Amino acid sequence: MGNDTMVREDVLQLLREAECSEEFTRQFAAAMDQESVAGQLRLLRAQRCRQLERLHDEERKLDQLDYLRYRLEKQLPGGTVRKGART
């Protein structure tokens, strides 16, 4: 049983490191307690989708910043964009 507790703590630590919410972690722990592998997988798939959507949101924000930088760089003398320019 001690070994199961260690595995459980490792899993919960992984969820915390992945920045899963406390609510999600509680739900996942409950699914572990019920030994519901199907429930754990369902929760993980849903969490992955949420985190992927957040990643895409951040990517869209970066695209907007890149577009603004591009527009500003076009205003430089000669109207050329410097390739790989970082400011």
N, CA, C and O atoms as a GROMACS GRO file, in nm:
protein
  348
    1MET      N    1   0.083  -0.121   0.000
    1MET     CA    2   0.000   0.000   0.000
    1MET      C    3   0.086   0.126   0.000
    1MET      O    4   0.051   0.226  -0.062
    2GLY      N    5   0.200   0.121   0.070
    2GLY     CA    6   0.289   0.236   0.073
    2GLY      C    7   0.333   0.275  -0.066
    2GLY      O    8   0.348   0.394  -0.096
    3ASN      N    9   0.355   0.177  -0.152
    3ASN     CA   10   0.396   0.203  -0.289
    3ASN      C   11   0.286   0.274  -0.366
    3ASN      O   12   0.314   0.363  -0.446
    4ASP      N   13   0.158   0.236  -0.344
    4ASP     CA   14   0.046   0.303  -0.410
    4ASP      C   15   0.040   0.449  -0.369
    4ASP      O   16   0.012   0.536  -0.452
    5THR      N   17   0.064   0.477  -0.240
    5THR     CA   18   0.061   0.615  -0.191
    5THR      C   19   0.168   0.698  -0.261
    5THR      O   20   0.144   0.812  -0.298
    6MET      N   21   0.286   0.641  -0.279
    6MET     CA   22   0.394   0.712  -0.346
    6MET      C   23   0.354   0.743  -0.490
    6MET      O   24   0.373   0.856  -0.536
    7VAL      N   25   0.299   0.647  -0.559
    7VAL     CA   26   0.256   0.669  -0.696
    7VAL      C   27   0.149   0.777  -0.701
    7VAL      O   28   0.154   0.865  -0.786
    8ARG      N   29   0.055   0.771  -0.609
    8ARG     CA   30  -0.051   0.872  -0.602
    8ARG      C   31   0.008   1.010  -0.584
    8ARG      O   32  -0.030   1.105  -0.653
    9GLU      N   33   0.101   1.022  -0.491
    9GLU     CA   34   0.164   1.153  -0.467
    9GLU      C   35   0.242   1.201  -0.589
    9GLU      O   36   0.243   1.320  -0.620
   10ASP      N   37   0.308   1.108  -0.658
   10ASP     CA   38   0.379   1.144  -0.780
   10ASP      C   39   0.283   1.197  -0.886
   10ASP      O   40   0.310   1.296  -0.953
   11VAL      N   41   0.169   1.129  -0.900
   11VAL     CA   42   0.069   1.172  -0.998
   11VAL      C   43   0.016   1.310  -0.961
   11VAL      O   44   0.006   1.397  -1.048
   12LEU      N   45  -0.018   1.331  -0.836
   12LEU     CA   46  -0.070   1.461  -0.794
   12LEU      C   47   0.034   1.571  -0.812
   12LEU      O   48   0.000   1.684  -0.848
   13GLN      N   49   0.161   1.538  -0.788
   13GLN     CA   50   0.268   1.635  -0.810
   13GLN      C   51   0.278   1.670  -0.959
   13GLN      O   52   0.296   1.787  -0.994
   14LEU      N   53   0.267   1.571  -1.044
   14LEU     CA   54   0.269   1.598  -1.189
   14LEU      C   55   0.155   1.692  -1.229
   14LEU      O   56   0.174   1.782  -1.311
   15LEU      N   57   0.038   1.670  -1.172
   15LEU     CA   58  -0.076   1.757  -1.203
   15LEU      C   59  -0.050   1.900  -1.156
   15LEU      O   60  -0.083   1.995  -1.226
   16ARG      N   61   0.011   1.914  -1.039
   16ARG     CA   62   0.044   2.049  -0.990
   16ARG      C   63   0.148   2.115  -1.080
   16ARG      O   64   0.136   2.233  -1.113
   17GLU      N   65   0.249   2.038  -1.120
   17GLU     CA   66   0.353   2.093  -1.208
   17GLU      C   67   0.296   2.132  -1.343
   17GLU      O   68   0.346   2.224  -1.407
   18ALA      N   69   0.192   2.063  -1.387
   18ALA     CA   70   0.125   2.095  -1.513
   18ALA      C   71   0.028   2.212  -1.495
   18ALA      O   72  -0.044   2.249  -1.588
   19GLU      N   73   0.025   2.269  -1.374
   19GLU     CA   74  -0.061   2.382  -1.339
   19GLU      C   75  -0.209   2.351  -1.356
   19GLU      O   76  -0.287   2.436  -1.400
   20CYS      N   77  -0.246   2.228  -1.322
   20CYS     CA   78  -0.388   2.192  -1.319
   20CYS      C   79  -0.451   2.258  -1.197
   20CYS      O   80  -0.386   2.277  -1.095
   21SER      N   81  -0.577   2.292  -1.209
   21SER     CA   82  -0.647   2.358  -1.099
   21SER      C   83  -0.663   2.262  -0.981
   21SER      O   84  -0.655   2.140  -0.996
   22GLU      N   85  -0.687   2.319  -0.865
   22GLU     CA   86  -0.712   2.238  -0.746
   22GLU      C   87  -0.838   2.153  -0.766
   22GLU      O   88  -0.843   2.037  -0.724
   23GLU      N   89  -0.939   2.212  -0.829
   23GLU     CA   90  -1.063   2.138  -0.855
   23GLU      C   91  -1.036   2.017  -0.944
   23GLU      O   92  -1.083   1.907  -0.916
   24PHE      N   93  -0.959   2.038  -1.051
   24PHE     CA   94  -0.926   1.926  -1.139
   24PHE      C   95  -0.849   1.820  -1.062
   24PHE      O   96  -0.876   1.700  -1.075
   25THR      N   97  -0.753   1.863  -0.982
   25THR     CA   98  -0.671   1.768  -0.905
   25THR      C   99  -0.757   1.688  -0.810
   25THR      O  100  -0.735   1.568  -0.793
   26ARG      N  101  -0.855   1.753  -0.747
   26ARG     CA  102  -0.947   1.682  -0.658
   26ARG      C  103  -1.030   1.579  -0.735
   26ARG      O  104  -1.048   1.466  -0.691
   27GLN      N  105  -1.080   1.620  -0.851
   27GLN     CA  106  -1.160   1.528  -0.934
   27GLN      C  107  -1.074   1.409  -0.978
   27GLN      O  108  -1.121   1.296  -0.979
   28PHE      N  109  -0.951   1.436  -1.015
   28PHE     CA  110  -0.863   1.329  -1.060
   28PHE      C  111  -0.832   1.234  -0.946
   28PHE      O  112  -0.831   1.112  -0.964
   29ALA      N  113  -0.806   1.290  -0.828
   29ALA     CA  114  -0.779   1.207  -0.710
   29ALA      C  115  -0.899   1.119  -0.678
   29ALA      O  116  -0.883   1.003  -0.640
   30ALA      N  117  -1.019   1.174  -0.692
   30ALA     CA  118  -1.140   1.095  -0.668
   30ALA      C  119  -1.151   0.980  -0.767
   30ALA      O  120  -1.188   0.869  -0.731
   31ALA      N  121  -1.117   1.007  -0.893
   31ALA     CA  122  -1.120   0.901  -0.994
   31ALA      C  123  -1.015   0.795  -0.962
   31ALA      O  124  -1.037   0.676  -0.985
   32MET      N  125  -0.900   0.838  -0.908
   32MET     CA  126  -0.798   0.742  -0.866
   32MET      C  127  -0.850   0.657  -0.750
   32MET      O  128  -0.830   0.535  -0.748
   33ASP      N  129  -0.917   0.722  -0.655
   33ASP     CA  130  -0.972   0.649  -0.540
   33ASP      C  131  -1.073   0.544  -0.585
   33ASP      O  132  -1.082   0.436  -0.526
   34GLN      N  133  -1.148   0.576  -0.687
   34GLN     CA  134  -1.249   0.483  -0.739
   34GLN      C  135  -1.188   0.382  -0.837
   34GLN      O  136  -1.257   0.296  -0.890
   35GLU      N  137  -1.057   0.395  -0.858
   35GLU     CA  138  -0.985   0.308  -0.952
   35GLU      C  139  -1.049   0.311  -1.090
   35GLU      O  140  -1.058   0.210  -1.158
   36SER      N  141  -1.092   0.429  -1.128
   36SER     CA  142  -1.157   0.448  -1.258
   36SER      C  143  -1.056   0.500  -1.359
   36SER      O  144  -1.038   0.621  -1.374
   37VAL      N  145  -0.992   0.408  -1.428
   37VAL     CA  146  -0.895   0.447  -1.530
   37VAL      C  147  -0.966   0.524  -1.641
   37VAL      O  148  -0.913   0.623  -1.692
   38ALA      N  149  -1.085   0.480  -1.679
   38ALA     CA  150  -1.162   0.549  -1.783
   38ALA      C  151  -1.192   0.693  -1.739
   38ALA      O  152  -1.182   0.786  -1.819
   39GLY      N  153  -1.228   0.710  -1.613
   39GLY     CA  154  -1.255   0.844  -1.561
   39GLY      C  155  -1.131   0.931  -1.560
   39GLY      O  156  -1.138   1.049  -1.592
   40GLN      N  157  -1.018   0.873  -1.523
   40GLN     CA  158  -0.893   0.947  -1.523
   40GLN      C  159  -0.855   0.991  -1.664
   40GLN      O  160  -0.813   1.105  -1.686
   41LEU      N  161  -0.871   0.900  -1.760
   41LEU     CA  162  -0.840   0.934  -1.898
   41LEU      C  163  -0.932   1.042  -1.952
   41LEU      O  164  -0.888   1.132  -2.023
   42ARG      N  165  -1.061   1.033  -1.918
   42ARG     CA  166  -1.157   1.135  -1.961
   42ARG      C  167  -1.117   1.272  -1.906
   42ARG      O  168  -1.118   1.371  -1.979
   43LEU      N  169  -1.082   1.276  -1.777
   43LEU     CA  170  -1.041   1.401  -1.716
   43LEU      C  171  -0.914   1.456  -1.781
   43LEU      O  172  -0.904   1.575  -1.809
   44LEU      N  173  -0.816   1.368  -1.805
   44LEU     CA  174  -0.692   1.413  -1.867
   44LEU      C  175  -0.713   1.466  -2.008
   44LEU      O  176  -0.653   1.566  -2.046
   45ARG      N  177  -0.799   1.399  -2.086
   45ARG     CA  178  -0.827   1.447  -2.222
   45ARG      C  179  -0.891   1.586  -2.218
   45ARG      O  180  -0.854   1.674  -2.296
   46ALA      N  181  -0.985   1.605  -2.128
   46ALA     CA  182  -1.052   1.735  -2.118
   46ALA      C  183  -0.954   1.842  -2.071
   46ALA      O  184  -0.956   1.955  -2.122
   47GLN      N  185  -0.869   1.809  -1.975
   47GLN     CA  186  -0.770   1.905  -1.926
   47GLN      C  187  -0.671   1.941  -2.034
   47GLN      O  188  -0.633   2.057  -2.049
   48ARG      N  189  -0.628   1.842  -2.111
   48ARG     CA  190  -0.535   1.868  -2.220
   48ARG      C  191  -0.596   1.963  -2.322
   48ARG      O  192  -0.529   2.054  -2.371
   49CYS      N  193  -0.723   1.943  -2.353
   49CYS     CA  194  -0.792   2.032  -2.447
   49CYS      C  195  -0.797   2.175  -2.393
   49CYS      O  196  -0.775   2.270  -2.468
   50ARG      N  197  -0.826   2.190  -2.264
   50ARG     CA  198  -0.831   2.324  -2.204
   50ARG      C  199  -0.693   2.390  -2.210
   50ARG      O  200  -0.682   2.508  -2.245
   51GLN      N  201  -0.591   2.315  -2.177
   51GLN     CA  202  -0.457   2.374  -2.177
   51GLN      C  203  -0.410   2.404  -2.319
   51GLN      O  204  -0.340   2.502  -2.341
   52LEU      N  205  -0.447   2.320  -2.414
   52LEU     CA  206  -0.411   2.346  -2.553
   52LEU      C  207  -0.480   2.472  -2.603
   52LEU      O  208  -0.420   2.550  -2.677
   53GLU      N  209  -0.604   2.492  -2.565
   53GLU     CA  210  -0.676   2.614  -2.604
   53GLU      C  211  -0.608   2.738  -2.545
   53GLU      O  212  -0.597   2.840  -2.612
   54ARG      N  213  -0.564   2.728  -2.420
   54ARG     CA  214  -0.492   2.841  -2.359
   54ARG      C  215  -0.362   2.868  -2.434
   54ARG      O  216  -0.324   2.984  -2.456
   55LEU      N  217  -0.294   2.762  -2.475
   55LEU     CA  218  -0.171   2.778  -2.552
   55LEU      C  219  -0.200   2.848  -2.684
   55LEU      O  220  -0.126   2.938  -2.725
   56HIS      N  221  -0.307   2.808  -2.750
   56HIS     CA  222  -0.344   2.872  -2.876
   56HIS      C  223  -0.381   3.019  -2.855
   56HIS      O  224  -0.350   3.103  -2.939
   57ASP      N  225  -0.446   3.049  -2.744
   57ASP     CA  226  -0.478   3.189  -2.712
   57ASP      C  227  -0.351   3.270  -2.699
   57ASP      O  228  -0.343   3.382  -2.751
   58GLU      N  229  -0.251   3.217  -2.632
   58GLU     CA  230  -0.123   3.286  -2.616
   58GLU      C  231  -0.054   3.301  -2.750
   58GLU      O  232   0.009   3.404  -2.777
   59GLU      N  233  -0.064   3.200  -2.833
   59GLU     CA  234  -0.004   3.205  -2.966
   59GLU      C  235  -0.068   3.316  -3.050
   59GLU      O  236   0.001   3.387  -3.123
   60ARG      N  237  -0.200   3.331  -3.040
   60ARG     CA  238  -0.270   3.438  -3.112
   60ARG      C  239  -0.223   3.575  -3.063
   60ARG      O  240  -0.208   3.668  -3.142
   61LYS      N  241  -0.200   3.587  -2.933
   61LYS     CA  242  -0.150   3.714  -2.879
   61LYS      C  243  -0.012   3.746  -2.935
   61LYS      O  244   0.017   3.860  -2.970
   62LEU      N  245   0.073   3.645  -2.943
   62LEU     CA  246   0.207   3.666  -3.000
   62LEU      C  247   0.197   3.705  -3.147
   62LEU      O  248   0.272   3.791  -3.193
   63ASP      N  249   0.106   3.644  -3.220
   63ASP     CA  250   0.086   3.680  -3.360
   63ASP      C  251   0.045   3.827  -3.374
   63ASP      O  252   0.090   3.895  -3.465
   64GLN      N  253  -0.039   3.874  -3.284
   64GLN     CA  254  -0.080   4.014  -3.288
   64GLN      C  255   0.038   4.107  -3.261
   64GLN      O  256   0.054   4.209  -3.328
   65LEU      N  257   0.121   4.070  -3.164
   65LEU     CA  258   0.239   4.151  -3.136
   65LEU      C  259   0.336   4.150  -3.254
   65LEU      O  260   0.394   4.253  -3.289
   66ASP      N  261   0.354   4.034  -3.316
   66ASP     CA  262   0.441   4.024  -3.433
   66ASP      C  263   0.389   4.110  -3.547
   66ASP      O  264   0.467   4.175  -3.618
   67TYR      N  265   0.258   4.110  -3.566
   67TYR     CA  266   0.199   4.193  -3.672
   67TYR      C  267   0.223   4.340  -3.644
   67TYR      O  268   0.257   4.415  -3.736
   68LEU      N  269   0.205   4.383  -3.521
   68LEU     CA  270   0.230   4.522  -3.485
   68LEU      C  271   0.376   4.558  -3.509
   68LEU      O  272   0.406   4.665  -3.561
   69ARG      N  273   0.466   4.469  -3.470
   69ARG     CA  274   0.608   4.494  -3.492
   69ARG      C  275   0.637   4.505  -3.641
   69ARG      O  276   0.712   4.594  -3.683
   70TYR      N  277   0.579   4.417  -3.720
   70TYR     CA  278   0.596   4.422  -3.865
   70TYR      C  279   0.551   4.556  -3.921
   70TYR      O  280   0.622   4.618  -4.001
   71ARG      N  281   0.433   4.601  -3.879
   71ARG     CA  282   0.381   4.730  -3.928
   71ARG      C  283   0.472   4.845  -3.890
   71ARG      O  284   0.495   4.936  -3.969
   72LEU      N  285   0.525   4.841  -3.767
   72LEU     CA  286   0.615   4.948  -3.724
   72LEU      C  287   0.747   4.944  -3.799
   72LEU      O  288   0.800   5.048  -3.838
   73GLU      N  289   0.800   4.824  -3.821
   73GLU     CA  290   0.926   4.812  -3.893
   73GLU      C  291   0.914   4.860  -4.037
   73GLU      O  292   1.011   4.908  -4.095
   74LYS      N  293   0.795   4.847  -4.095
   74LYS     CA  294   0.773   4.896  -4.231
   74LYS      C  295   0.787   5.048  -4.238
   74LYS      O  296   0.813   5.104  -4.344
   75GLN      N  297   0.771   5.114  -4.123
   75GLN     CA  298   0.781   5.260  -4.119
   75GLN      C  299   0.925   5.308  -4.109
   75GLN      O  300   0.951   5.428  -4.116
   76LEU      N  301   1.019   5.215  -4.093
   76LEU     CA  302   1.160   5.253  -4.086
   76LEU      C  303   1.205   5.309  -4.220
   76LEU      O  304   1.145   5.280  -4.323
   77PRO      N  305   1.312   5.390  -4.219
   77PRO     CA  306   1.363   5.443  -4.347
   77PRO      C  307   1.382   5.332  -4.449
   77PRO      O  308   1.439   5.227  -4.418
   78GLY      N  309   1.335   5.355  -4.568
   78GLY     CA  310   1.343   5.254  -4.673
   78GLY      C  311   1.224   5.161  -4.673
   78GLY      O  312   1.203   5.087  -4.769
   79GLY      N  313   1.146   5.163  -4.567
   79GLY     CA  314   1.025   5.083  -4.559
   79GLY      C  315   1.050   4.934  -4.563
   79GLY      O  316   0.963   4.856  -4.601
   80THR      N  317   1.169   4.895  -4.524
   80THR     CA  318   1.199   4.752  -4.527
   80THR      C  319   1.193   4.695  -4.386
   80THR      O  320   1.223   4.762  -4.287
   81VAL      N  321   1.155   4.574  -4.382
   81VAL     CA  322   1.151   4.502  -4.255
   81VAL      C  323   1.284   4.429  -4.243
   81VAL      O  324   1.325   4.356  -4.333
   82ARG      N  325   1.350   4.450  -4.130
   82ARG     CA  326   1.476   4.381  -4.109
   82ARG      C  327   1.445   4.239  -4.067
   82ARG      O  328   1.374   4.215  -3.970
   83LYS      N  329   1.501   4.145  -4.142
   83LYS     CA  330   1.476   4.003  -4.113
   83LYS      C  331   1.534   3.968  -3.978
   83LYS      O  332   1.649   3.998  -3.949
   84GLY      N  333   1.452   3.904  -3.895
   84GLY     CA  334   1.498   3.857  -3.765
   84GLY      C  335   1.526   3.968  -3.666
   84GLY      O  336   1.589   3.944  -3.562
   85ALA      N  337   1.481   4.088  -3.696
   85ALA     CA  338   1.508   4.201  -3.607
   85ALA      C  339   1.435   4.182  -3.476
   85ALA      O  340   1.317   4.147  -3.472
   86ARG      N  341   1.506   4.206  -3.371
   86ARG     CA  342   1.447   4.198  -3.237
   86ARG      C  343   1.472   4.329  -3.166
   86ARG      O  344   1.584   4.382  -3.166
   87THR      N  345   1.367   4.382  -3.105
   87THR     CA  346   1.384   4.506  -3.030
   87THR      C  347   1.336   4.489  -2.891
   87THR      O  348   1.342   4.583  -2.811
   0.00000   0.00000   0.00000
